[in-house]
Every structure is written in structure tokens, then in C-alpha cells.
Amino acid sequence: MEIGMFLYFLTASVLLTLAPGPDILYLLTKSLADGAKTGFFLACGLVSGIIFHTTLVIIGVAAVIQSSPVAMTALKIFGAAYLIFLSAKAFSGAMKAGEISIKKADARISLPAIYRRGVLMNVLNPKVLLFFLAFLPQFVNLSAESAGLQIAFLGFTFAAQALIIFSIVAFFAGKVRKFLLGKKNLGKIFAFTESVVLAIIALTLIFL
């Protein structure tokens, strides 16, 4: 791959990652609520989902899923159901929280669970699959013998820059959070916000 084409790909990837979307919006919300460490683990999960979809593109499974209305519908239903479950869980937590400070919320955080949440959010999202199926091949000579390796390289490059950007977002959101520690009701507000964000993502997955 020519250096000019790679730089074009990298620029497009950075701009797409920075654009307001479900991943970065939820990452920001979660990092403000639970801290930079939680945001970083969520980012790692989201990026793992990117690698998963890149792998599907390389081995041809992504194209098979795209061509199957049943598979696409099933993936959409499972993805939306998972997001609605998370939304309901966040809403329930907010209702039970009462006047809780965000400082007290730290004990409830399970970092491995947050990582798995990030993975599943992307793995069960057919829009992510369709995006990489359409985006990555544009920068590859599909007739070349090394087409699979080129797609793999681009996929990992996209994942790497996404992890860097997501980590920066989580870090600065964590810094903002430090100014809010101990404030009453903010934990409850953030929990409600998380619930709303997840519900919106689920609805966009179903209807858009």
C-alpha cells in the first residue's frame, strides 16, 4: 500500500472515530460516571469488537451475513435486546440509588464486565459489521494475493487509533469527574443518562 493511501485511510479513520456516534458517546458517559479506568476497559472492549468485525471481513463471513436478511435481522434483534437490557439495568440502578454521590458508586464497578460489555456492544451491532465491510476494502486491491493481509493491517490500524482516541476521551472525562466527586445526586443523574444513551442506541439500531 502506498504511503499516501495509508495516510488518507488514517485521516479518515481518525475523523470517523471522533465523529459523534454511539461508541464515543457511551464511552464519555461511562467515563464521567465511573472514571477513566472504567472508560479504558470499555474502550478495550469496543476495540476488540472492531478486531472481531475485521476478522469477519477477511474470512468472508461479513459478506455472508450481509447477504442474509435473516442473519442481519437476528443480529439486529440480539444487539438491540442487549442494549435495552443494559438500559433497563442502568435505570433500575438509578431508581435504587437515591441520593448517591458518584464517589460511592466506585464499589459497584466490575472492570472485566465493562470490557465484555464493550465487546458485545460492537459484536452484536450489524451497523459496525456493515461499516467495516464497506470501508476497509475501499483502500485495498482486492485482486492482489495479499488482500487479506492488507485488510487485516488496516483493521488493526483503525483499532489502534480508536483505542488511543477513546483512551484520551476516558482520561479527560475522568479528570472532569474528579471535580464532581462527592456531589449528591450526580451518581443518580449519570445512571439515568447512561440508561437514556443506551436506549437511544438501541432505537437507532432497530429503526435506522
N, CA and C atoms as a LAMMPS dump frame, in Angstrom:
ITEM: TIMESTEP
0
ITEM: NUMBER OF ATOMS
624
ITEM: BOX BOUNDS ff ff ff
-5.0000000000000000e+02 5.0000000000000000e+02
-5.0000000000000000e+02 5.0000000000000000e+02
-5.0000000000000000e+02 5.0000000000000000e+02
ITEM: ATOMS id mol type element x y z
1 1 1 N 0.841 -1.2 0
2 1 2 C 0 0 0
3 1 3 C 0.878 1.252 0
4 2 1 N 0.519 2.196 -0.863
5 2 2 C 1.275 3.438 -0.931
6 2 3 C 1.067 4.266 0.332
7 3 1 N 2.106 5.029 0.699
8 3 2 C 2.044 5.827 1.922
9 3 3 C 0.939 6.87 1.849
10 4 1 N 0.705 7.413 0.663
11 4 2 C -0.353 8.408 0.508
12 4 3 C -1.727 7.82 0.788
13 5 1 N -1.974 6.631 0.279
14 5 2 C -3.248 5.961 0.513
15 5 3 C -3.421 5.62 1.989
16 6 1 N -2.318 5.184 2.62
17 6 2 C -2.394 4.856 4.042
18 6 3 C -2.705 6.099 4.874
19 7 1 N -2.066 7.216 4.562
20 7 2 C -2.324 8.448 5.305
21 7 3 C -3.768 8.911 5.106
22 8 1 N -4.288 8.71 3.907
23 8 2 C -5.692 9.044 3.641
24 8 3 C -6.606 8.171 4.495
25 9 1 N -6.278 6.876 4.568
26 9 2 C -7.06 5.948 5.39
27 9 3 C -6.99 6.348 6.861
28 10 1 N -5.788 6.668 7.336
29 10 2 C -5.616 7.016 8.743
30 10 3 C -6.375 8.293 9.087
31 11 1 N -6.322 9.277 8.203
32 11 2 C -7.054 10.529 8.435
33 11 3 C -8.557 10.279 8.495
34 12 1 N -9.048 9.495 7.532
35 12 2 C -10.479 9.181 7.515
36 12 3 C -10.88 8.418 8.774
37 13 1 N -10.028 7.504 9.228
38 13 2 C -10.323 6.707 10.421
39 13 3 C -10.414 7.584 11.664
40 14 1 N -9.477 8.515 11.801
41 14 2 C -9.47 9.416 12.959
42 14 3 C -10.727 10.289 12.964
43 15 1 N -11.071 10.821 11.812
44 15 2 C -12.254 11.682 11.728
45 15 3 C -13.527 10.897 12.03
46 16 1 N -13.597 9.672 11.54
47 16 2 C -14.772 8.83 11.801
48 16 3 C -14.871 8.462 13.281
49 17 1 N -13.728 8.232 13.905
50 17 2 C -13.717 7.889 15.329
51 17 3 C -14.122 9.076 16.187
52 18 1 N -13.694 10.265 15.79
53 18 2 C -14.009 11.475 16.549
54 18 3 C -15.438 11.954 16.334
55 19 1 N -16.046 11.543 15.23
56 19 2 C -17.416 11.982 14.939
57 19 3 C -18.366 11.474 16.026
58 20 1 N -19.318 12.313 16.447
59 20 2 C -20.27 11.873 17.476
60 20 3 C -21.011 10.61 17.035
61 21 1 N -20.871 9.577 17.813
62 21 2 C -21.52 8.303 17.499
63 21 3 C -21.777 7.535 18.77
64 22 1 N -22.42 6.371 18.676
65 22 2 C -22.791 5.624 19.873
66 22 3 C -21.604 5.223 20.738
67 23 1 N -20.495 4.778 20.102
68 23 2 C -19.347 4.308 20.88
69 23 3 C -18.759 5.421 21.741
70 24 1 N -18.418 6.528 21.105
71 24 2 C -17.736 7.6 21.836
72 24 3 C -18.694 8.302 22.799
73 25 1 N -19.968 8.35 22.451
74 25 2 C -20.953 8.982 23.341
75 25 3 C -21.13 8.154 24.608
76 26 1 N -21.251 6.835 24.448
77 26 2 C -21.402 5.981 25.623
78 26 3 C -20.111 5.949 26.442
79 27 1 N -18.975 5.935 25.757
80 27 2 C -17.683 5.963 26.444
81 27 3 C -17.551 7.209 27.305
82 28 1 N -17.932 8.353 26.762
83 28 2 C -17.866 9.605 27.511
84 28 3 C -18.786 9.56 28.726
85 29 1 N -19.998 9.075 28.521
86 29 2 C -20.957 8.98 29.624
87 29 3 C -20.455 8.071 30.727
88 30 1 N -19.932 6.919 30.353
89 30 2 C -19.472 5.933 31.34
90 30 3 C -18.224 6.42 32.065
91 31 1 N -17.343 7.114 31.352
92 31 2 C -16.12 7.62 31.978
93 31 3 C -16.432 8.733 32.969
94 32 1 N -17.391 9.578 32.629
95 32 2 C -17.806 10.626 33.564
96 32 3 C -18.448 10.021 34.812
97 33 1 N -19.196 8.962 34.613
98 33 2 C -19.912 8.351 35.734
99 33 3 C -18.99 7.534 36.629
100 34 1 N -18.097 6.741 36.012
101 34 2 C -17.34 5.754 36.789
102 34 3 C -15.829 5.91 36.718
103 35 1 N -15.329 6.873 35.991
104 35 2 C -13.901 7.124 35.988
105 35 3 C -13.169 6.658 34.744
106 36 1 N -11.919 7.127 34.626
107 36 2 C -11.104 6.861 33.448
108 36 3 C -10.769 5.388 33.294
109 37 1 N -10.534 4.689 34.416
110 37 2 C -10.186 3.271 34.326
111 37 3 C -11.33 2.467 33.717
112 38 1 N -12.548 2.766 34.164
113 38 2 C -13.714 2.102 33.589
114 38 3 C -13.826 2.422 32.104
115 39 1 N -13.609 3.694 31.759
116 39 2 C -13.663 4.094 30.362
117 39 3 C -12.627 3.379 29.518
118 40 1 N -11.431 3.179 30.079
119 40 2 C -10.372 2.499 29.328
120 40 3 C -10.742 1.045 29.062
121 41 1 N -11.283 0.36 30.077
122 41 2 C -11.681 -1.035 29.887
123 41 3 C -12.83 -1.14 28.879
124 42 1 N -13.746 -0.178 28.926
125 42 2 C -14.825 -0.149 27.943
126 42 3 C -14.249 0.065 26.548
127 43 1 N -13.271 0.968 26.432
128 43 2 C -12.625 1.232 25.144
129 43 3 C -11.953 -0.015 24.607
130 44 1 N -11.272 -0.763 25.478
131 44 2 C -10.619 -2.009 25.052
132 44 3 C -11.648 -3.002 24.524
133 45 1 N -12.805 -3.05 25.173
134 45 2 C -13.867 -3.941 24.7
135 45 3 C -14.398 -3.524 23.347
136 46 1 N -14.64 -2.225 23.186
137 46 2 C -15.133 -1.715 21.909
138 46 3 C -14.138 -1.991 20.783
139 47 1 N -12.864 -1.804 21.075
140 47 2 C -11.822 -2.036 20.071
141 47 3 C -11.71 -3.524 19.744
142 48 1 N -11.893 -4.376 20.741
143 48 2 C -11.895 -5.824 20.478
144 48 3 C -13.023 -6.191 19.522
145 49 1 N -14.152 -5.498 19.663
146 49 2 C -15.252 -5.703 18.73
147 49 3 C -14.874 -5.313 17.31
148 50 1 N -14.079 -4.25 17.18
149 50 2 C -13.597 -3.82 15.857
150 50 3 C -12.727 -4.905 15.232
151 51 1 N -11.836 -5.475 16.02
152 51 2 C -10.962 -6.543 15.522
153 51 3 C -11.787 -7.757 15.106
154 52 1 N -12.821 -8.047 15.883
155 52 2 C -13.712 -9.164 15.554
156 52 3 C -14.364 -8.956 14.187
157 53 1 N -14.895 -7.766 13.951
158 53 2 C -15.565 -7.494 12.678
159 53 3 C -14.57 -7.472 11.522
160 54 1 N -13.347 -6.991 11.775
161 54 2 C -12.32 -7.026 10.738
162 54 3 C -12.019 -8.464 10.331
163 55 1 N -11.964 -9.332 11.321
164 55 2 C -11.726 -10.753 11.044
165 55 3 C -12.843 -11.343 10.193
166 56 1 N -14.087 -10.964 10.501
167 56 2 C -15.216 -11.452 9.71
168 56 3 C -15.125 -10.978 8.258
169 57 1 N -14.649 -9.75 8.063
170 57 2 C -14.487 -9.229 6.702
171 57 3 C -13.431 -10.037 5.958
172 58 1 N -12.323 -10.334 6.622
173 58 2 C -11.208 -11.034 5.992
174 58 3 C -11.616 -12.449 5.557
175 59 1 N -12.31 -13.17 6.425
176 59 2 C -12.642 -14.568 6.11
177 59 3 C -13.935 -14.716 5.315
178 60 1 N -14.583 -13.584 5.026
179 60 2 C -15.754 -13.608 4.158
180 60 3 C -17.08 -13.801 4.869
181 61 1 N -17.057 -13.948 6.184
182 61 2 C -18.295 -14.153 6.931
183 61 3 C -19.163 -12.899 6.912
184 62 1 N -18.521 -11.735 6.944
185 62 2 C -19.27 -10.477 6.944
186 62 3 C -20.142 -10.358 5.701
187 63 1 N -19.598 -10.743 4.542
188 63 2 C -20.356 -10.672 3.292
189 63 3 C -21.522 -11.655 3.311
190 64 1 N -21.302 -12.827 3.918
191 64 2 C -22.377 -13.831 4.011
192 64 3 C -23.51 -13.31 4.88
193 65 1 N -23.153 -12.703 6.022
194 65 2 C -24.166 -12.144 6.918
195 65 3 C -24.924 -11.016 6.241
196 66 1 N -24.2 -10.175 5.514
197 66 2 C -24.846 -9.053 4.824
198 66 3 C -25.859 -9.548 3.794
199 67 1 N -25.558 -10.641 3.144
200 67 2 C -26.431 -11.156 2.089
201 67 3 C -27.619 -11.946 2.63
202 68 1 N -27.641 -12.159 3.939
203 68 2 C -28.72 -12.945 4.544
204 68 3 C -29.629 -12.04 5.377
205 69 1 N -30.822 -11.736 4.895
206 69 2 C -31.762 -10.909 5.673
207 69 3 C -32.072 -11.506 7.047
208 70 1 N -32.131 -12.834 7.118
209 70 2 C -32.421 -13.488 8.393
210 70 3 C -31.293 -13.243 9.395
211 71 1 N -30.053 -13.397 8.927
212 71 2 C -28.898 -13.193 9.806
213 71 3 C -28.805 -11.746 10.259
214 72 1 N -29.03 -10.808 9.334
215 72 2 C -28.967 -9.401 9.685
216 72 3 C -30.054 -9.029 10.688
217 73 1 N -31.251 -9.535 10.466
218 73 2 C -32.355 -9.249 11.384
219 73 3 C -32.092 -9.838 12.762
220 74 1 N -31.578 -11.068 12.793
221 74 2 C -31.288 -11.719 14.068
222 74 3 C -30.219 -10.957 14.836
223 75 1 N -29.174 -10.537 14.128
224 75 2 C -28.101 -9.771 14.77
225 75 3 C -28.625 -8.454 15.307
226 76 1 N -29.487 -7.815 14.524
227 76 2 C -30.075 -6.543 14.955
228 76 3 C -30.939 -6.734 16.204
229 77 1 N -31.722 -7.803 16.219
230 77 2 C -32.605 -8.064 17.367
231 77 3 C -31.788 -8.353 18.627
232 78 1 N -30.785 -9.206 18.492
233 78 2 C -29.947 -9.534 19.651
234 78 3 C -29.208 -8.294 20.154
235 79 1 N -28.688 -7.486 19.211
236 79 2 C -27.967 -6.28 19.602
237 79 3 C -28.861 -5.295 20.331
238 80 1 N -30.049 -5.059 19.78
239 80 2 C -30.989 -4.124 20.398
240 80 3 C -31.46 -4.638 21.758
241 81 1 N -31.725 -5.954 21.842
242 81 2 C -32.184 -6.542 23.106
243 81 3 C -31.118 -6.386 24.188
244 82 1 N -29.862 -6.573 23.809
245 82 2 C -28.768 -6.431 24.788
246 82 3 C -28.665 -4.991 25.276
247 83 1 N -28.781 -4.046 24.368
248 83 2 C -28.707 -2.636 24.754
249 83 3 C -29.892 -2.231 25.632
250 84 1 N -31.069 -2.734 25.303
251 84 2 C -32.259 -2.434 26.125
252 84 3 C -32.09 -3.033 27.516
253 85 1 N -31.513 -4.233 27.584
254 85 2 C -31.234 -4.854 28.887
255 85 3 C -30.297 -3.976 29.71
256 86 1 N -29.224 -3.491 29.09
257 86 2 C -28.282 -2.621 29.795
258 86 3 C -28.949 -1.313 30.213
259 87 1 N -29.811 -0.778 29.343
260 87 2 C -30.524 0.458 29.656
261 87 3 C -31.434 0.264 30.859
262 88 1 N -32.176 -0.844 30.866
263 88 2 C -33.072 -1.137 31.985
264 88 3 C -32.288 -1.345 33.274
265 89 1 N -31.124 -1.978 33.158
266 89 2 C -30.281 -2.212 34.33
267 89 3 C -29.771 -0.889 34.899
268 90 1 N -29.358 0.02 34.031
269 90 2 C -28.891 1.331 34.484
270 90 3 C -30.032 2.133 35.101
271 91 1 N -31.213 2.041 34.495
272 91 2 C -32.376 2.754 35.021
273 91 3 C -32.761 2.219 36.396
274 92 1 N -32.738 0.902 36.537
275 92 2 C -33.061 0.288 37.815
276 92 3 C -32.067 0.707 38.887
277 93 1 N -30.793 0.755 38.51
278 93 2 C -29.77 1.182 39.453
279 93 3 C -29.965 2.619 39.886
280 94 1 N -30.379 3.464 38.951
281 94 2 C -30.626 4.872 39.279
282 94 3 C -31.809 5.019 40.22
283 95 1 N -32.842 4.213 40.005
284 95 2 C -34.029 4.28 40.853
285 95 3 C -33.732 3.834 42.279
286 96 1 N -32.821 2.882 42.418
287 96 2 C -32.491 2.361 43.744
288 96 3 C -31.415 3.191 44.44
289 97 1 N -30.739 4.04 43.674
290 97 2 C -29.567 4.723 44.211
291 97 3 C -29.912 5.763 45.263
292 98 1 N -31.025 6.46 45.065
293 98 2 C -31.35 7.559 45.965
294 98 3 C -30.366 8.688 45.761
295 99 1 N -30.042 9.385 46.799
296 99 2 C -29.099 10.495 46.707
297 99 3 C -27.691 9.965 46.913
298 100 1 N -27.146 9.377 45.864
299 100 2 C -25.819 8.77 45.966
300 100 3 C -24.806 9.629 45.236
301 101 1 N -23.647 9.769 45.8
302 101 2 C -22.587 10.527 45.144
303 101 3 C -21.875 9.609 44.165
304 102 1 N -21.231 10.165 43.165
305 102 2 C -20.525 9.322 42.204
306 102 3 C -19.306 8.671 42.847
307 103 1 N -18.823 9.228 43.941
308 103 2 C -17.702 8.614 44.649
309 103 3 C -18.097 7.268 45.222
310 104 1 N -19.302 7.166 45.753
311 104 2 C -19.785 5.924 46.349
312 104 3 C -20.08 4.867 45.292
313 105 1 N -20.237 5.277 44.057
314 105 2 C -20.586 4.324 43.003
315 105 3 C -19.406 3.457 42.587
316 106 1 N -18.172 3.831 42.957
317 106 2 C -16.989 3.11 42.515
318 106 3 C -17.005 1.626 42.872
319 107 1 N -17.552 1.295 44.033
320 107 2 C -17.509 -0.086 44.511
321 107 3 C -18.316 -1.034 43.628
322 108 1 N -19.225 -0.503 42.839
323 108 2 C -20.079 -1.36 42.026
324 108 3 C -19.449 -1.701 40.672
325 109 1 N -18.299 -1.134 40.366
326 109 2 C -17.698 -1.288 39.048
327 109 3 C -16.972 -2.63 38.941
328 110 1 N -17.278 -3.391 37.89
329 110 2 C -16.571 -4.624 37.575
330 110 3 C -15.878 -4.417 36.237
331 111 1 N -14.573 -4.264 36.268
332 111 2 C -13.846 -3.942 35.041
333 111 3 C -13.921 -5.042 33.981
334 112 1 N -13.804 -6.325 34.345
335 112 2 C -13.985 -7.367 33.318
336 112 3 C -15.378 -7.32 32.691
337 113 1 N -16.39 -7.011 33.513
338 113 2 C -17.754 -6.915 32.981
339 113 3 C -17.877 -5.732 32.028
340 114 1 N -17.21 -4.641 32.351
341 114 2 C -17.221 -3.462 31.48
342 114 3 C -16.556 -3.792 30.146
343 115 1 N -15.451 -4.543 30.202
344 115 2 C -14.771 -4.95 28.972
345 115 3 C -15.694 -5.814 28.113
346 116 1 N -16.334 -6.802 28.747
347 116 2 C -17.253 -7.675 27.999
348 116 3 C -18.403 -6.871 27.407
349 117 1 N -18.863 -5.864 28.142
350 117 2 C -19.943 -5.021 27.635
351 117 3 C -19.516 -4.324 26.349
352 118 1 N -18.3 -3.785 26.34
353 118 2 C -17.8 -3.126 25.139
354 118 3 C -17.695 -4.071 23.963
355 119 1 N -17.205 -5.282 24.226
356 119 2 C -17.091 -6.294 23.167
357 119 3 C -18.454 -6.599 22.571
358 120 1 N -19.406 -6.908 23.436
359 120 2 C -20.733 -7.312 22.964
360 120 3 C -21.463 -6.175 22.263
361 121 1 N -21.263 -4.948 22.735
362 121 2 C -21.928 -3.809 22.094
363 121 3 C -21.546 -3.697 20.625
364 122 1 N -20.282 -3.989 20.298
365 122 2 C -19.85 -3.895 18.904
366 122 3 C -20.081 -5.187 18.137
367 123 1 N -19.853 -6.325 18.8
368 123 2 C -20.039 -7.614 18.111
369 123 3 C -21.493 -7.803 17.686
370 124 1 N -22.437 -7.35 18.527
371 124 2 C -23.859 -7.529 18.233
372 124 3 C -24.463 -6.364 17.452
373 125 1 N -23.619 -5.489 16.949
374 125 2 C -24.114 -4.339 16.189
375 125 3 C -23.867 -4.56 14.689
376 126 1 N -24.899 -4.868 13.918
377 126 2 C -24.696 -5.122 12.482
378 126 3 C -24.213 -3.891 11.723
379 127 1 N -24.473 -2.699 12.261
380 127 2 C -24.021 -1.486 11.58
381 127 3 C -22.498 -1.389 11.58
382 128 1 N -21.873 -1.867 12.655
383 128 2 C -20.412 -1.879 12.709
384 128 3 C -19.875 -2.858 11.673
385 129 1 N -20.493 -4.017 11.583
386 129 2 C -20.083 -5.01 10.592
387 129 3 C -20.202 -4.457 9.178
388 130 1 N -21.346 -3.847 8.865
389 130 2 C -21.561 -3.3 7.525
390 130 3 C -20.595 -2.159 7.23
391 131 1 N -20.279 -1.373 8.262
392 131 2 C -19.338 -0.268 8.067
393 131 3 C -17.971 -0.788 7.637
394 132 1 N -17.451 -1.773 8.352
395 132 2 C -16.121 -2.276 8.016
396 132 3 C -16.129 -3.059 6.714
397 133 1 N -17.242 -3.704 6.415
398 133 2 C -17.361 -4.423 5.151
399 133 3 C -17.307 -3.449 3.974
400 134 1 N -17.849 -2.249 4.156
401 134 2 C -17.854 -1.25 3.089
402 134 3 C -16.592 -0.383 3.103
403 135 1 N -16.062 -0.12 4.303
404 135 2 C -14.978 0.854 4.45
405 135 3 C -13.602 0.283 4.119
406 136 1 N -13.245 -0.823 4.712
407 136 2 C -11.88 -1.353 4.563
408 136 3 C -11.515 -1.726 3.124
409 137 1 N -12.381 -2.425 2.381
410 137 2 C -11.999 -2.821 1.017
411 137 3 C -11.745 -1.655 0.066
412 138 1 N -12.225 -0.464 0.394
413 138 2 C -12.006 0.696 -0.475
414 138 3 C -10.524 1.034 -0.607
415 139 1 N -9.719 0.64 0.374
416 139 2 C -8.309 1.008 0.4
417 139 3 C -7.397 -0.163 0.043
418 140 1 N -8 -1.217 -0.496
419 140 2 C -7.255 -2.442 -0.773
420 140 3 C -7.482 -2.877 -2.213
421 141 1 N -6.432 -3.395 -2.825
422 141 2 C -6.552 -4.016 -4.14
423 141 3 C -7.04 -5.445 -3.925
424 142 1 N -8.332 -5.658 -4.107
425 142 2 C -8.936 -6.945 -3.778
426 142 3 C -8.473 -8.079 -4.683
427 143 1 N -7.867 -7.74 -5.822
428 143 2 C -7.378 -8.78 -6.73
429 143 3 C -5.976 -9.257 -6.347
430 144 1 N -5.339 -8.544 -5.429
431 144 2 C -3.981 -8.92 -5.016
432 144 3 C -4.026 -10.122 -4.077
433 145 1 N -2.955 -10.92 -4.099
434 145 2 C -2.888 -12.089 -3.231
435 145 3 C -2.835 -11.691 -1.754
436 146 1 N -2.321 -10.504 -1.5
437 146 2 C -2.16 -10.05 -0.114
438 146 3 C -3.349 -9.225 0.372
439 147 1 N -4.494 -9.328 -0.334
440 147 2 C -5.655 -8.501 0.023
441 147 3 C -6.082 -8.749 1.472
442 148 1 N -6.078 -9.996 1.891
443 148 2 C -6.481 -10.318 3.258
444 148 3 C -5.552 -9.685 4.285
445 149 1 N -4.245 -9.741 3.996
446 149 2 C -3.276 -9.144 4.919
447 149 3 C -3.425 -7.634 4.963
448 150 1 N -3.715 -7.031 3.806
449 150 2 C -3.909 -5.582 3.768
450 150 3 C -5.128 -5.169 4.592
451 151 1 N -6.216 -5.917 4.463
452 151 2 C -7.414 -5.623 5.246
453 151 3 C -7.13 -5.79 6.735
454 152 1 N -6.379 -6.834 7.079
455 152 2 C -6.02 -7.06 8.479
456 152 3 C -5.195 -5.894 9.012
457 153 1 N -4.235 -5.441 8.229
458 153 2 C -3.39 -4.318 8.638
459 153 3 C -4.225 -3.056 8.849
460 154 1 N -5.131 -2.779 7.912
461 154 2 C -5.978 -1.595 8.031
462 154 3 C -6.931 -1.713 9.222
463 155 1 N -7.463 -2.918 9.425
464 155 2 C -8.365 -3.124 10.554
465 155 3 C -7.673 -2.888 11.882
466 156 1 N -6.459 -3.42 12.028
467 156 2 C -5.709 -3.217 13.269
468 156 3 C -5.273 -1.758 13.416
469 157 1 N -4.992 -1.099 12.303
470 157 2 C -4.656 0.328 12.354
471 157 3 C -5.851 1.133 12.843
472 158 1 N -7.021 0.826 12.314
473 158 2 C -8.235 1.512 12.763
474 158 3 C -8.454 1.262 14.248
475 159 1 N -8.282 0.014 14.672
476 159 2 C -8.474 -0.325 16.082
477 159 3 C -7.475 0.405 16.971
478 160 1 N -6.223 0.507 16.518
479 160 2 C -5.183 1.151 17.324
480 160 3 C -5.471 2.639 17.518
481 161 1 N -5.827 3.322 16.424
482 161 2 C -6.105 4.758 16.567
483 161 3 C -7.379 4.988 17.374
484 162 1 N -8.354 4.074 17.242
485 162 2 C -9.583 4.192 18.023
486 162 3 C -9.289 4.033 19.516
487 163 1 N -8.404 3.085 19.863
488 163 2 C -8.053 2.876 21.268
489 163 3 C -7.35 4.101 21.835
490 164 1 N -6.47 4.712 21.047
491 164 2 C -5.769 5.918 21.502
492 164 3 C -6.763 7.054 21.751
493 165 1 N -7.653 7.276 20.798
494 165 2 C -8.633 8.361 20.935
495 165 3 C -9.599 8.086 22.08
496 166 1 N -10.096 6.864 22.154
497 166 2 C -11.013 6.507 23.235
498 166 3 C -10.348 6.655 24.601
499 167 1 N -9.064 6.278 24.691
500 167 2 C -8.341 6.387 25.954
501 167 3 C -8.176 7.848 26.362
502 168 1 N -7.922 8.715 25.389
503 168 2 C -7.796 10.142 25.673
504 168 3 C -9.122 10.711 26.167
505 169 1 N -10.211 10.316 25.516
506 169 2 C -11.543 10.751 25.945
507 169 3 C -11.816 10.285 27.371
508 170 1 N -11.511 9.017 27.659
509 170 2 C -11.731 8.473 29.001
510 170 3 C -10.879 9.204 30.033
511 171 1 N -9.641 9.509 29.675
512 171 2 C -8.732 10.19 30.601
513 171 3 C -9.264 11.568 30.991
514 172 1 N -9.635 12.358 29.989
515 172 2 C -10.101 13.718 30.279
516 172 3 C -11.475 13.709 30.951
517 173 1 N -12.319 12.738 30.587
518 173 2 C -13.606 12.619 31.277
519 173 3 C -13.38 12.266 32.741
520 174 1 N -12.363 11.432 32.99
521 174 2 C -12.025 11.096 34.365
522 174 3 C -11.535 12.304 35.141
523 175 1 N -10.792 13.182 34.477
524 175 2 C -10.324 14.408 35.13
525 175 3 C -11.498 15.304 35.502
526 176 1 N -12.453 15.427 34.583
527 176 2 C -13.653 16.221 34.865
528 176 3 C -14.414 15.618 36.041
529 177 1 N -14.47 14.293 36.06
530 177 2 C -15.193 13.591 37.12
531 177 3 C -14.631 13.922 38.499
532 178 1 N -13.317 14.116 38.586
533 178 2 C -12.691 14.39 39.881
534 178 3 C -13.227 15.666 40.518
535 179 1 N -13.643 16.605 39.679
536 179 2 C -14.203 17.846 40.21
537 179 3 C -15.615 17.634 40.763
538 180 1 N -16.211 16.494 40.397
539 180 2 C -17.597 16.243 40.781
540 180 3 C -17.725 15.258 41.94
541 181 1 N -16.596 14.685 42.375
542 181 2 C -16.643 13.677 43.424
543 181 3 C -17.337 14.204 44.673
544 182 1 N -18.192 13.379 45.221
545 182 2 C -18.874 13.731 46.451
546 182 3 C -20.158 14.514 46.262
547 183 1 N -20.426 14.96 45.048
548 183 2 C -21.652 15.725 44.808
549 183 3 C -22.86 14.79 44.864
550 184 1 N -23.841 15.131 45.649
551 184 2 C -25.027 14.299 45.765
552 184 3 C -25.868 14.347 44.489
553 185 1 N -26.522 13.254 44.244
554 185 2 C -27.455 13.096 43.114
555 185 3 C -26.771 12.932 41.757
556 186 1 N -25.472 13.257 41.651
557 186 2 C -24.825 13.136 40.346
558 186 3 C -24.708 11.677 39.916
559 187 1 N -24.491 10.787 40.89
560 187 2 C -24.461 9.366 40.547
561 187 3 C -25.765 8.918 39.937
562 188 1 N -26.855 9.396 40.518
563 188 2 C -28.174 9.054 40.003
564 188 3 C -28.411 9.675 38.627
565 189 1 N -27.983 10.903 38.461
566 189 2 C -28.147 11.589 37.174
567 189 3 C -27.363 10.873 36.081
568 190 1 N -26.117 10.486 36.399
569 190 2 C -25.3 9.788 35.414
570 190 3 C -25.898 8.426 35.061
571 191 1 N -26.474 7.757 36.056
572 191 2 C -27.102 6.458 35.792
573 191 3 C -28.295 6.616 34.855
574 192 1 N -29.101 7.651 35.093
575 192 2 C -30.22 7.933 34.199
576 192 3 C -29.71 8.285 32.795
577 193 1 N -28.649 9.073 32.74
578 193 2 C -28.076 9.455 31.449
579 193 3 C -27.592 8.231 30.684
580 194 1 N -26.912 7.329 31.399
581 194 2 C -26.442 6.088 30.781
582 194 3 C -27.613 5.285 30.229
583 195 1 N -28.696 5.219 30.999
584 195 2 C -29.881 4.486 30.568
585 195 3 C -30.459 5.084 29.289
586 196 1 N -30.544 6.407 29.239
587 196 2 C -31.1 7.087 28.068
588 196 3 C -30.209 6.885 26.847
589 197 1 N -28.891 7.012 27.038
590 197 2 C -27.955 6.846 25.923
591 197 3 C -28.061 5.44 25.337
592 198 1 N -28.11 4.433 26.192
593 198 2 C -28.222 3.053 25.721
594 198 3 C -29.544 2.812 25.005
595 199 1 N -30.618 3.408 25.522
596 199 2 C -31.925 3.255 24.884
597 199 3 C -31.934 3.889 23.49
598 200 1 N -31.298 5.05 23.369
599 200 2 C -31.227 5.731 22.076
600 200 3 C -30.434 4.898 21.075
601 201 1 N -29.302 4.33 21.527
602 201 2 C -28.501 3.491 20.645
603 201 3 C -29.308 2.281 20.181
604 202 1 N -30.079 1.692 21.109
605 202 2 C -30.917 0.542 20.751
606 202 3 C -31.96 0.919 19.717
607 203 1 N -32.585 2.082 19.891
608 203 2 C -33.601 2.519 18.95
609 203 3 C -33.031 2.803 17.569
610 204 1 N -31.85 3.428 17.526
611 204 2 C -31.216 3.69 16.226
612 204 3 C -30.827 2.375 15.538
613 205 1 N -30.474 1.376 16.346
614 205 2 C -30.119 0.08 15.78
615 205 3 C -31.328 -0.586 15.137
616 206 1 N -32.499 -0.377 15.744
617 206 2 C -33.713 -1.012 15.25
618 206 3 C -34.307 -0.266 14.06
619 207 1 N -34.365 1.066 14.156
620 207 2 C -35.147 1.84 13.19
621 207 3 C -34.32 2.555 12.118
622 208 1 N -33.004 2.651 12.285
623 208 2 C -32.21 3.364 11.28
624 208 3 C -31.306 2.414 10.521
